[in-house]
Amino acid sequence: MSADVVEPKAAVPPQTPSLPEFPQTLGHPRPLWMLFMTEFWERFAFYGMRWALVLYIVAQFYSGDARGEAPASELYGAYLALVYAAAIFGGYVADKLIGYQRSILVGAAFMSAGLFMIMAPSETMLKLGLATIIVGNGLFKPIISTLVGKVYATGDQRRDSGFTIFYMGINLGAFIAPILTGWLAERMFGGTPELPAYKVVFIASGIGMLFSLLWFWFGRAQLKGIGAAPANATGLGRVAMVIVGAFVAIPVYYSLLTIDAGVLNWILIALFIAPAIMLLVEGIREGKVQRDMVIAMLIIFGFNVLFWMFFEQAGSSFNFLAQNIVNRDFGGWIFPVGWFQSVNSIAIITLAPVLAWLWVAMGRANPSIPRKFGLGLIFNGLAFLLLMFALSSLVDPETLKIPFWTLFMVYVIQSVGELCLSPIGLSMTTKLAPAKLTGLAMGGWFLSIAIGNNLSGIFASSVSGEGGMTTASALAGYTFGFWALLGAGVLLFLVAPLIQKLMHGVK
């Protein structure tokens, strides 16, 4: 979830010279709290369905046959990849065509519709629904966070704490959603712990997204024109054009969800190469220092791909692991699979202040940006090391399951890695990118995450294999994950001085 947590802070655009006089609530502009709740409900919707998607696909379209795990994981990875890839276009639509407020409203409407669509008992409707969510997310995700920065004047000392409050909305939504939707799916409307009523999850998530839409619709007047449509586009003509374009984009994303995951990865790589070349050319044009900074940025982008490839097992293979191989029985009460998704949010809320204090307390010993990325990879690898240990030494001979605490701690350890890597990613990008192409560099950052997410689905598919996940297949796959992450982390530590030299003093 970290990409959500840190994304806006670095992407805040320059402020206009003057801002409206906003009423204050708890020491902050009142619109902040409206945006807080808008984002809370959007994150509720996103994370509310995230845990259930692969499990639902196997149950609904493969009659519970474990052979459905591999294609379900690939579809999940493709969906998540396209969510991030689509965000690249949202900023342009908001900046140049319809304004921030209208972009959020249109995006929220499409996301709500998509969430209700995926509960239809049709594989075609499922993919059309996911495509609709992708389109809506592209219009919503890059915009709402930027509005937070716009309600503070340049140099306002409260800006950082305002973003901290806003990030709490993100994490609270991500924390509550799996717990509530998991409980509804297992205890209400005919669901059981063995076969949750997954459609209830999507209904609840869709309702949550409607709350987000309505909250912003009625609250946007508080913004007093901030993020309104450009002066030359106050009519509804451009909105209609964007809506038509969104409907045209849905079958495009649908087709990308239906193609082979490997082919999709090559498409994403091609999309990444184009801005990478443009950034490098601009860097060369501006001189040796800027060229070196672009090279350093692109190297770190490559390591970022690997991090997200394994981190995003949370929404795919870890769900199958929790369902089939983790002992979730507490004296007859079965810990819901979806509740594991809330562990990351708890860890982020708890550990973020600790790490923030630690970096400051370390003073001159504070690790460089490349070494923090290396720590992120290593901690992610340590999570897989714990799984290796559990799957090789802690399997109960009677139940053939591993202890509950092992998967719980995997999520905690991964969160530490996330906090080492993600909070500096976009900030680093804005510092190293050529001034003329900062937006393009942001697109490159998102595309690196997209490639990693798609690879996460391919990797999860290989862990399950053709016959579904077993202890042996999980051990083999997660062993590979450990060595890949450890090797990348150690390598990044070794080349960190070189990368730091290329950064020319950027910290």
N, C-alpha and C positions, 0 to 999 in steps of 0.2 A: 504494500500500500504506500510505500514511501514515495513512489513517483507521484502519487496524488498529494502527499504531504508537502513536498518541497517545490513542486512545479511552479506555483505562482510567484513565489518570492523573488525568483530570479527574473521572471518574465514581466515584472511590473514596468509599464511604459512610463516615459517622462510625464510629469504632471503639468497641467495647465497652470498659468501664473496665479489664478485665483480660483477658490472653491466656494460653493455656497456655504452659508452658515447652517451647520447641522445641529439639531438638538443633541445633547449628550446623555448617554445612559451608561452608568458605571464607569465614567471617565473616558468613554469612546464614542465616536459618531454613531448615532442611532442606526443608520443603514447597516453597520457592521453586524448587528444582531439579526437583522432580516436576512442578510447574506449567509450568516451562520446557520440559520434554520433551513434555508433553501438548500445549502450544501449538505446539511445533516440528512435531509430526506432523500436527496439524490444518492448519497453514499449508502443509505439504508437500502434503497432499491438495488443498487449495484451489487453490494455484498450480500444482500438477502437472497439473491438467486445464484450467486457465484458457487456456493458450496454444493448446491443441488444439481447443477446442470449435467455433469457427467453421469451422476448416479441416475438421474431421470432418463437420460438417453438410453442407458443400458436396460433399465426397467421397462420403459415404454416401447422401445423399438427393437429390442433384442430379447424380450420376455425374461429378463434377468440373466441371460446367458453371459458368462464372463468373456466370451469372445467379442462382445460389444465394447469392452473396455478400451481396446486400442483405437478404434475409430472415434469413440467418444472423446478420448484424450486429444486426438488430432484436431477434431472440430473445436474443442475448447481452446486449444492453443492458437488456431487460426482466428477464432473470434476475438480473443484477447489481443492478438497482434494487430488486427484491423481496427480495433478500438483506439489503439495508440496511433496507428498510421493515419486514421481519419482526423485526429486532432490537429494535424498539420494544416488542414484547410480551414478550420474553424476561425482562426485568427483573421485570415484574409476576408472571409465573409463578413465578420463583425466590423472590421476596420474600414472596409471599402464599400460595403453594400448596404447593410441594414442596421448597423449599430449593435452594441453589446446587449442591450435589454431585449431587443427583438430576437437576437440570435439565441439567447437563453430560453425564451418562451417557445420558439419553434423547436429547438433541440429537446426540451422537456416533453413537448407534445409527442414527438416521434419516439422518444424513449418509452413513454408510457404505453403508447400503442404497441410497440414491439414486445414489451413485457407481457401484455395480455395475449398477444398473438402466439407466443411460444408454448402456451398451455394447450393449444389445439392438438389433438392426437394425430398429427400428420408430420412426417419428417420434412416435407416441403415447407409447411407453415412454420415449423421450428426454425429452419434456416432463413426464411423470409423475415421472421420475427427478430432473429439475431442481426440480420442485415439492417433492419429498421432501427434497432438499438444502436448499432454502429454509426449510422448516419446521424441520429440524434445526439449521441455522445460527442461526435466531432464538432457539432455546433455549440454544445454546452460546456464541455470539459475545459477547453483552454480559456474560456471567457469569464466565468463566474469568479475565479480566483483573481483575475486581473482587476475586476471591479473593486475588490477589497483594497488594493493599492491606490485606487483612484479616489477613495473617500478621505485620504490623508494628504495633506500638503507636503511638498518636497521638504525634507529635513525634519518632519514631525517625529519627535522622539517616541511617540506611541506606536509607530508603524509596526515595529517588530513584535510588540506585545499584541497588537491587533491581529497579526498573522498567526500568532500562537493561539489566540482565542479561536480564530477561524479553523485552525488545524484540529482543535479539540472537537469541533463539529464533525470533521471528517472521521476522526477516530471513534467518536461516540456512535456515529451512524454505523460504522463498520463493526463496532463491538456489539451493539444491540441487535442488529439485523439477523445474524445467523442464529442467535439465541431465540429470538421471537419466532422467526420463520421455521426454525427447526422444531420448536415446541408445537406450533400450529400444525406442522406436517405430521408429527408423530402422535399427537394427542387429540386432534380435532378432525372432524369431517371424515372419519373412518380410517385415518392413518394409524400405523403401528410402528414401533421401533424397527421391525424387520422390513416393512414396506411403507415408508412415509407417503403421505398424500402430496406428492411433489407439486401438483398443479396449484395447491393452496399456497405454496412458496411463491410462485409466479404471480398469483393474484395479489398477495400481500405486497410484493415488490412493486407491482404496477400501481397499487393504491398509494404506496409510499412516494412513487414518482409523481403521481397526481397531486399529492400534498405539496411536493416541491414546486410544481408548476403553479398551483393556486397561491402558495405562500409568496412567491415572487410576483405574481400578477397583482395581488392586492397590496403588496409592500413596496413595489418599485417606485411609487410616488415619493417615498422617502429619499430617493437618490437625487431629486430636484434637477433632473436633466442629465446627470452623470451617466454616460453610456447610452444616451439616446441616439436615435438615427442621425446620420449626417444631415446637415442643413439642406442639401440638395436631394435628399431621399426620405422626406417625411411622409410621403404617401405610401400606399400599400403595394404599389407596382413592383418594387424590388423584393418585398416580402413574398409576393406571389411567385416571382421568378426564382427565389431561393427555395421555396416549397416545391415548385416543379422540378428544380434541379435535384432536390433531396429524393423525390420519388424516382427520378431517373437513376440516381446513384444506388438505390436499393437493389435492383437486379444485378448491378455491377458487383456489389459486395456479396450478393447471393452466389454469383458465379465463382467468386474467389473462395467462398466457403465450401464449394462443391469440388474444387479441383484438388489434385494430390498435394499434400502438405509440403512435399519436397519442391514441387513446382512453385507453390506460393512463396516458399523461402527464397528461391532464385529471383522472383519478382520483387520481393522486399529488398533483397541485396542490390538489385539493379536500381531501385528507387533510392537506396542509400548512396550508391556510387556516384550518382549524378550530382547531388549537393556536395559530396566530398570533393569531387573534382573542381567544382565551382569555388568552393572555399579555398582549396589549395592554390588555384590560379589567382584568386584575389590576394591571398597571402603573399605569393611570389611578387605580384604587382606592387604591393606595399613595402616590400623590402625583406631583408633577411630575418629580422626579429619577428615580424608578423608571420612569415613563412614557418619559422620554427614553432611558434605558438599553435598554429593550425595543425602541424604534424603531431605535436604533443596531444592536442585535443582528440584527433582521430585515433591515436593509439589507445587512449583511455576509452573511447567509444567501443573499440574492439573488445576490451576486457569487460565492459558493461554488458555486452551481448551475453557473454558466458555467465555472468552473475544471474541475470534474469532467466536464463535457460533452466537453471536448477532451482532458483528461488520459487518460481511459479509452479513447482510441483504441488504447492498448497491447494490449488484448485483442481488438480487432476489426479496424479498417482497417489498422493497422500490421502485423498478421499477413499480410494479403493483399499489402501493399506489400513486406514481406520476402520472401514466397514468389515474387512475380512480377516485381518491379521493382528489387530490390536485388541487386547482384552478391555472392553468398555463396561464390564459388568461390576457394579458396586452393590453387592448384596441383593440382586434382583432388579435394581434400577440401572438401565442402560444409558450411558452417557451418549447423547446424540452426536452423530458424525459432524454435523454442521457447527457444533459448538467449538470444535478445534479452531475454526476460522477466527474466533474472537480472541484467541490467545495472542495473536500478533498485535492487535490493537491495545490489549492490556500491557503488553511488553513495551510497545512504543510509548504509551502514556507514562509508564513507570520509569523507563530507562533513558528516555530522551533528555530530561533535565540532568541526569547523572553524567551522561557522556558530554553534554554541553559544558558542565562544570569541570569535567576531567580535562578536556582539551585546553581550557583556560588555565587550569591549575598546573598543567605540564609546562607552561611557558615556552621557553626556547626548545624544549624537547617535544613540543607538539608535532606529531607526524605531518609530513608534507602531504599534499593532495594525492599524488600517486601511491604513497604508502597507506593512506587511509583507504583508498580503493583496494589495495592489497589486503589490508585487514578485513575488509568486507568480504572478499573472496575466501579468505582463510576461515573466518567464522562460519560462512555458509558451508564450507567443506567440513568443519567440525560437526555440524548438524548431521551430515551424511555419515561421518565416522561413528557417531552415536547409533545411527540406524544399523550400520555394519555390525557393531558390537551386539546390539539387541537381536538382530536376525541370525547371528552366528552362535550366540552364547546364552540368550535369555528366552528362547522359545519354550513355552510350557509343553512338556511331552503329551499331556492329556488334551489340552485345548488347541495346541499348535498355534498359540498366539503369544505376542510379546507384551510386556507390561505397559499399562496406560501411560506411566510417567515418561517413558522414552519418547513417544511422539509429542507429548506436551512440551518437553524440553527442546525437542527439535525446532518447534515453532519459536521458542524463546531465543535459542542460539541464533537462528536465522534472523530474528529481529535485531540482534546486536550487530550482525553483519550489515543489515540494511541501514542502520543508523550510522555506521562507519562510512558507507558509500553514498547513499542516495542524497542526504541533505546538502552535499557539496556539488552534485553533478551538474545541475542547471546553473548554479552560481559560477562554477568553473567555466561552463560554456560561454556565458556572457562576458567573462574576463578574457578568454583566449580567442574568441571569434573576431574576425574583422568587423569594425564598427558598421560598415555598410551591409553586412550579411548576418547580423546577429539572429534575426528571425529564421534565416535559412539554417543556421547552426542549431537552433532549437529544434527545427525539423529533423536534423540529423540525429540529435539526442533521442527524440521520440522514435525515430526509425530504428535506432540501435536497440531500444527496449522492445519494439515490435518484432524484430528479428529474433531476439532472445525468447520472447513469449511463444512465437511459432515453433522454435526449436524445443521449447519446453513440452509442447504437445507431442512432437515427434519422439522425444526422449521418453515421455510417459508411456507412449504407445509401445516402445521397445521393452519397457519394464514389464508391461502386462503380457506382451507377446500375443500369439494367436489364440491361446487358450485361456487367457486371463491371468491375473497376478497370482503368483505363488511365493512362498517364502524364499525359494531358490532364485526365482526370477527377480524378486525385489532385492535380494542380497547382491546379485550380480550387477544389476543396474545401479544401485546406490553405491557400490564399491567403485564403479567407474566414475560416478559423480564426485566422490571424495577425492580421488586421485586427480581428476581434471581440475577441480577447484583449488586443491592444494598446490598443484603444479603451477597453475596460473597465478595464484597469490604469491608464491615464492619467486616466480619469474618477475612479477611486477615489483617486488621488493628489490630484486637485483638490478633491474633497469631503472629504478626510481631516480637515482642521481642523474642519469642521462635525460630522462623526461623532465626533471626539474630544471636542468640546464636549458632545455628547449623552451621552457616556460618563461625564462628571462625574469625571474623574481616574482612572478605572479604567485600569490598564496591564497 
